[in-house]
Amino acid sequence: MKLRAGGHALSLLSTPLSAQVLEALREGPTSLVDLRRATGSPPATTMRGHMRRLVEIGALERTREPGFPGATTYGLTRSGEELVAVGDELRAWLADAPTGPIETGTPAARSSVKALIDAWSTGIVRVLAARPVSLTELSGLITSTSYPSLERRLSAMRLCGQVRRLEGEASKGTPYAATPRLRRAVVPLVAAVRWERRHLRPFPQVRRTDVEAAFLLVASLLADVGDLSGSCRFAVELDRNGGAAPAKTAGVVLTVSDGRVTSCVTRLGEPADAWASGSVGAWLDVASRGSLVELEIGGTTMRFTP
């Protein structure tokens, strides 16, 4: 299975030793000897492998100390500091688990993050963000993944509180629905995508289904948006796959009535009172910093706010 945008950073942060190393370096550069002590004294070969990987992706910088052969100090780069910030978002999501806080670096954390990454990368999150579906329906919508594999992934998500079964609500199999926990996972996912685009080369491209999934997850979390009424089109210009072809767009049309979200559809041709459009990077800035500078915003009958 090929990881989708965001999956690489979250996978790295769910590896216990890598997460422990980044956390240990939060306060400043540390010698390799002290790092090994701080991370439970793992085997030297294991430690070297993780450190090498973190240096290769630019998250850490290595300095050889003068006067003592072989003495090495490691510190966070700007990329590493931002990766730690992504880890903070992931930690907050894990701490909000329905069965109680999950500590990062534990088997429970790794299982929960793996279930999320697998569901995101196979497209399960996109489907469930829109509506509940049965396993049979899911298999018909996601043909690139086998039925047994989808069943295993749904089971893992259910164990981690990311989906729930709606018993007795369908004649063609029991439907599965996204839980609030799965919907809140959009926060670490978006943070991970932003880090990858800023620091990972080559970075995974953001696809139409990624954009739709993110907006659908966010829309369901909007319980109250003031006294607004109307509709707004949120459009994202997708990454080009080379060539001079016009950029494709993806997004949603969100409809609000008296401050309540009444619909969110991925058909951008639907009429809308207002609109906001921009590149993937511009929208990631909206998500991370609330900056609207790079968005094109228009419309008259609905006030747009982040």
N, C-alpha and C positions, 0 to 999 in steps of 0.2 A: 504494500500500500504506500503510495506517494503522499508525503505530508503536504497539507495545504498551508497557505500563508498563516503564520502564527504558531503553527505546530512545532516548528524547529525550536523556537525560544522556550515554549512551554515544556517541551520534551527535555531540553537541557536543564531547566530549573527543577524538573521533577526527579532528576538524578540526585540521590542523596548527597554524594560526595561533592558534586559540583555546587549544589546549593549551600553546603556547609562552608566550602572554600570562599564563595562570594560573600557570605555572611561574616566570616572571620576577617575578611579584608575591608569590611565596611568602615572600620575605625582607622585604617591606614595601612601602609606597606608592612609586610610581615615576612620573616625568614621562612624558608621551606621547612626547617626543623620545627619551628613554632606552629606552622600551619598543620603539620602532621599531628602534633599534639592536640591542637584545637579541634581536629576532625576525627579524633578517636584512634590515631596511629594506624592508618590503613597500610597495607603492604606497599613498599617503596615503588614497585613496578606499577601498581594500581594508581598511586598518587601521581607518578610522573605522567601516566597516560592522560589523566584528567587535566593536569596542569598544562600539558602540551596542547590539548584541544582548546582550552580557554585562551591560551596565548595565540593560537592559530586564527581564531575568530576575532581577535583584537580586544577581548574583554579584559585581559591581564597584560601587564608589561613585566618583563623579567630583568633584574639587575644583578650582575655579579659583584659581590663585595670584594674590595681590595684587601690584601693582606692575609687572606685565608683561602687556600685553593678549594674550589668547589662550593664556597658559600654563596647562596643565591637568595635574593629577596624578591617578593612578588607584590605588586600593587594593582589597584583598579585603574583602568583607563577611563576616558569619558564614556566609551561604549559600555565598559563594565559597570560604571555607576548607573547608567540608564537601565542596564539589565537587572541590577539590584532593585531598581524602582519597579520594574515589571514583576519581579519576585514579590515585592510588597503587595501588589494588586492580587497576585495569585494567593499569597498568604491570607489576605483578608477574605478571599472567596472560600478558601479551605476552612477558615475559622468560623464561617457561617454555615457549616454543614448541619443538616437537620438532626443528626444523632449526637451533635456536640462538636466542639472545635477539633480540627485535625491539624496536627503539627507537621510542618514541612519536613521533608527528609525521612518520613516514616513510610512503611509499606502501604498504609491506608491512603496517604497523600499521593503516592505514586499510582495506586490503582485508580483513584478518582481522576487524576489528571490524564492518565492513559485512556480511560473511558471517554473523557471529553475530547481528547485529540483524535481518537479513532472515529468518534461520531461526527466531528467537524470535518475530517478529511474524506470520509466516505459520503458525505452529504446528508446524513441522518438528521443533523441539527437543522439544516435548511428545511427539510420536510416537516419536522415536528414543530418548528417555529411558526409555521402557517396554520396547522390544524392537527388534531389527533388522527392517527392512522393505525390500522392493524398491521401485523407482520406481513401478511399476504399483500396488502396494498403497498407497503414499503418496498417489498421485493419487486413489485411491478414498476415502481418509480425509480428505483436504484438498480439498474440491471448490471452494473459493473461489479457488483459484490454479490456473492452467492447467498442463497437463503440461509444456510446454516451459519455463515459468518455474520449476517445481519442479526440473526437470533442471538448469537453469542454477545454481540455488541449491545443489543437492547438489554440483555440480562445483566451485563456489567454496569450499564447506566442505571438500571433499576436498583441494583445493590448499592450504588453510590448516591441514590436519591435524585437522579437527574431526569428520570421519567417515572410515570406511574401508570398502572393499568386501570382502565375505566370499565369495570366489570358490568356486564349486562346491558351495555349501551349500543351493541351492534350485532347484526345477525351473521356477518361475514368475518368472524374473528374478533377477538378482543382488541379494542384500540388502545394505543399507547399515547400518552400526552406529555408534553414538556412540563416540568415542574418549575416553580419560581427559581429554584437553585440553578437549573440549566439556563434559564433566561438571564440570570445575573452573571453567568460565565462570560457574557459578552464583554465585560469590563477587562478581565485579564487577556481575553482573546485579542481585543483591539489594541491593547497596550503592547502585546507581543508582536502583532503585525507591524506596528509603528517602529519598534526596535529593529525588526528584521530589515525593513526598508531603509533605515538609517545606517545600519552597521553590518549587515550580512551581504556578502557578494559571492555569487549572484543571489539576489533576494527572490523568493517565490512570488509569482505574480498573483495579484488579487483578481478573483474571477467574479462573474456575475452572481453566481449562487452565494459566494461569500458576502457580497454587498447586501443581497436580499436577506440572507439569514441574519446579519447584524441589525438591519433596520427592523425586521420583524420581531426580533428578540427585544429590542429597545421599546418598540411601540407597545408591547404587552405590559411593560413595566410603568408606563405613563398613566398613573391612576388619576392625576388631576393636573391640568395645564391651565389653571386660572379660569377666566371667563371667555376664552376664545371659542369661536365657531367658524367653520369653513374648512377648506381643504388646501393642502400644500404638497407640491411635488418635490421630492428630494432625489436629485439625480447625481450619480457619480460617473465621471469619465474614466473608463477602465484603461489599464495599461495596454499599450499597443504591443503586439507581438512582432515588431519590426515592420518594415515596409512603410508605404505612405498612405495606407488605407485610413479613412476617417476613424476617429476614436469612437468606440461603442460606449453606450451608457447603460447603467443599471440603477435600480433604486425602488422607491415606493411612492404611492400617493396616499397620504394620511388625511383622514377626515375626522374632524372634531366637532362636537355639538355641546354647547354650554360647558366647555372644559373637560369633556369626556371623549376619549378616543372611541369612535364608533366603527371605523374600518381602517384597514391597512392593506393595500393591494399592490402587487408588483407590476401591474399594467401601467406603464408610464404614459400611455396614450389617454388615460382617463382625464377628464377635465379637472382643473385645479384653480383655486383663487389666487394662490401665491406659489412661488417656486424658489428653490435654492439649488445651485449647481456648482460643481467644482471637481477638481482632480482627486484621486485617491489621497494624495498627500495633504491636500487642503482639508478634506473631511477628517483625516486623522488628527490634524491640528485642532479642529473643532472638538473632537472627542477628548484630546489630552489637555488642551489649554483653553478651550472655549473661544478660540480666535476665529472670527468670521471674515478676516481681511481678504483671504484669497477666494472666497465664495462669491458667485454672482447671485444676487438676490433680487427678486422682483415680485410684483403683485400688489393689489390695492385693498382687497377686502379682508385680508387676514394678516395680522401682525406676526412676523416670524421672529422667534427668539430661540437661542440654543437650549 
